[in-house]
């Protein structure tokens, strides 16, 4: 006759397994260079290539420079609607809704800037609501 495994042992084993799996999950983190804004280009095989765009003092300024680059490419006949960037250990994702940021490529994204009715970027809540 086998004895049942105590509930505490089962919970402990589950916790250890969860921590182990989380620790093994790869996280792609951006460079942490102070004041450097990068354009990030995904390569074949999942690697990323970082191109220095400008030196700047804020995430918003970096996002604005990335947006200017994206618009220039569109005017030249490109069709890329989404763009990656990096600034001081944060990834920036220029998407149709605005700019999102994350501390890793695979991590949760947070809204940094939103698009106004005419397509410009603004800090959330900075623009009055249009009726």
Secondary structure, 3 states (H helix, E strand, C coil): CCCCCCHHHHHHHHHHHHHHHHHHCCCCCCCCCCCEEEEEEECHHHCEEEEEEEECCCHHHHHHHHHHHHHHHHHCCCCCCCEEEEECCEEEEEECCEEEEECCCCCCCEEEEEECCCCCEEECCCCCCCC
